[in-house]
Each structure stands twice: as C-alpha cells, then as structure tokens.
Amino acid sequence: MDLFEAARAARDRAHAPYSRFKVGAAIRTGSGAIVAGCNVENAAYPQGQCAEATAIGTMVAAGHGRIVEIAVVGGEAGSGILCTPCGGCRQRIREFAGPDTPIHVFDAGGTGRSFTLGELLPFSFGPDNLGF
C-alpha cells in the first residue's frame, strides 16, 4: 500500500463528528514501514488530536524513530482542498525528520502537492539545536 492509500484509508476512519473534517496521515519510516493515523476529535475542545500526531505516536509505539516521508489527506475528493499540517504538527514532524523530508498533501481524490518540511517550517528548532 502506498502512502496516499494508507493516509486515505486512515482518513476514512477519522472520528470527526464536530468539524466533520476528516484527515488521515501516513508515514514511511526509515525501515520502509508505513504507519498511519487519523484525527480524533473530542467533545471537550481542544482535546482532539491531529492525524499527523496520531501517526507519529503510532510510529514511535511501533519502535520506529525516523520519518522518511509523510502524506496527509484531508478534504473531499475533487475539492482541491489541500490540508497541510498545522504548526504544532510541523514541529512534531521536525522531531523525527529533517528539512528535506517530503510532505505530500492531497484531497481525498488524490489531487495534491508536495513540499519539504523546510518549506513548511523554515528555520526550525529541532533536536540538533540541543546537540542531539
């Protein structure tokens, strides 16, 4: 399964009864594994969780530690709405990825665009700033 398909499948399982805006994310790890996550909303706003955060948590729980590339699917098929990661998720991705890491964003029909993390989060603060 490719990243887009994994992210779209995760999007289909999102729990988004309040915003009705479903998002899925899929990560290719350093070992080539694909892990996915979806957004999970909560009646007690702002206690929800973004799809990217869910996927990163799943990646870490599975024993992986590096993001090679990530795909995010949000918006209805044919909408052209491209759901880039929010600021908090850009920083979460930065913890496990470098500035050249590709981030592919799509609507549910596959219309998309690719960015690097450096384009979405220029001059970022990461583990290397702390000497790690």
C-alpha positions as CSV (number, residue, x, y, z in Angstrom):
1,M,0.0,0.0,0.0
2,D,1.4,3.4,-0.9
3,L,1.4,6.4,1.4
4,F,-1.6,8.1,-0.2
5,E,-3.7,5.0,0.0
6,A,-2.7,4.4,3.7
7,A,-3.5,8.0,4.5
8,R,-6.8,7.9,2.7
9,A,-7.8,4.7,4.5
10,A,-6.9,6.3,7.8
11,R,-8.9,9.4,6.9
12,D,-12.0,7.2,6.4
13,R,-11.7,6.0,10.0
14,A,-11.3,9.5,11.5
15,H,-13.5,10.5,14.4
16,A,-14.6,14.0,13.4
17,P,-18.3,14.4,14.5
18,Y,-17.8,18.1,15.4
19,S,-15.9,19.6,12.5
20,R,-16.8,16.9,10.0
21,F,-13.3,17.5,8.5
22,K,-11.6,14.1,8.3
23,V,-7.9,13.9,8.0
24,G,-5.6,10.9,7.6
25,A,-1.8,10.8,7.6
26,A,0.7,8.1,6.7
27,I,4.4,8.0,7.4
28,R,7.1,6.0,5.7
29,T,9.7,5.2,8.3
30,G,13.5,4.7,8.0
31,S,13.0,1.0,7.7
32,G,10.4,1.4,5.0
33,A,7.4,0.6,7.2
34,I,4.2,2.6,6.7
35,V,2.3,3.7,9.7
36,A,-0.9,5.7,9.7
37,G,-3.2,7.8,11.9
38,C,-6.4,9.9,11.7
39,N,-7.7,12.9,13.5
40,V,-9.7,12.1,16.7
41,E,-12.0,14.9,17.9
42,N,-13.3,15.2,21.4
43,A,-16.4,17.0,22.7
44,A,-14.2,18.8,25.2
45,Y,-12.4,21.1,22.7
46,P,-9.4,21.4,22.3
47,Q,-8.7,17.9,23.5
48,G,-8.7,16.4,20.0
49,Q,-5.7,15.0,18.2
50,C,-4.4,15.6,14.6
51,A,-3.9,12.8,12.2
52,E,-0.1,13.6,12.0
53,A,0.2,13.4,15.8
54,T,-1.7,10.1,15.8
55,A,0.6,8.7,13.1
56,I,3.8,9.9,14.9
57,G,2.6,8.3,18.2
58,T,1.9,5.0,16.3
59,M,5.3,5.2,14.7
60,V,7.1,5.6,18.0
61,A,5.0,2.9,19.7
62,A,5.9,0.5,16.9
63,G,9.6,1.1,17.6
64,H,10.4,3.4,14.6
65,G,12.3,6.7,15.0
66,R,12.7,8.4,11.7
67,I,10.2,9.9,9.2
68,V,11.4,9.5,5.6
69,E,8.2,11.0,4.1
70,I,4.7,11.7,5.1
71,A,1.3,12.0,3.3
72,V,-1.7,13.9,4.6
73,V,-5.2,13.5,3.1
74,G,-7.9,16.0,4.0
75,G,-10.8,17.5,2.2
76,E,-13.4,15.8,-0.1
77,A,-12.5,14.2,-3.4
78,G,-12.3,16.9,-6.1
79,S,-12.4,19.7,-3.6
80,G,-8.8,20.7,-4.3
81,I,-8.5,21.5,-0.5
82,L,-5.0,20.6,0.5
83,C,-4.6,20.0,4.2
84,T,-1.1,20.9,5.2
85,P,0.0,20.0,8.7
86,C,-0.8,22.6,11.4
87,G,2.0,24.5,13.1
88,G,2.1,22.1,16.0
89,C,2.3,19.0,13.8
90,R,5.0,20.6,11.7
91,Q,7.1,20.8,14.9
92,R,6.1,17.2,15.8
93,I,7.3,16.1,12.4
94,R,10.5,18.1,12.8
95,E,11.4,15.9,15.9
96,F,11.7,12.9,13.6
97,A,12.6,14.5,10.2
98,G,15.0,16.9,8.6
99,P,14.3,19.9,6.4
100,D,14.5,17.9,3.1
101,T,11.8,15.4,4.2
102,P,8.9,15.4,1.7
103,I,5.4,16.1,2.9
104,H,2.7,15.2,0.4
105,V,-0.7,16.8,0.8
106,F,-3.9,15.6,-1.0
107,D,-7.6,15.9,-1.1
108,A,-9.4,12.5,-0.8
109,G,-9.5,12.1,-4.6
110,G,-5.7,12.3,-4.9
111,T,-5.2,15.9,-6.1
112,G,-2.1,17.0,-4.3
113,R,1.1,18.8,-4.0
114,S,4.4,18.1,-2.3
115,F,6.5,20.3,0.0
116,T,9.6,19.8,2.0
117,L,9.5,20.2,5.8
118,G,11.9,23.1,5.3
119,E,9.4,24.9,3.1
120,L,6.6,24.4,5.6
121,L,8.7,25.1,8.7
122,P,11.7,27.3,7.7
123,F,14.5,27.9,10.3
124,S,13.0,25.3,12.5
125,F,14.1,24.4,16.0
126,G,14.9,20.7,16.4
127,P,17.0,18.1,18.3
128,D,20.2,19.3,16.6
129,N,19.7,22.7,18.3
130,L,20.0,20.9,21.6
131,G,23.1,18.9,20.5
132,F,21.3,15.7,19.7
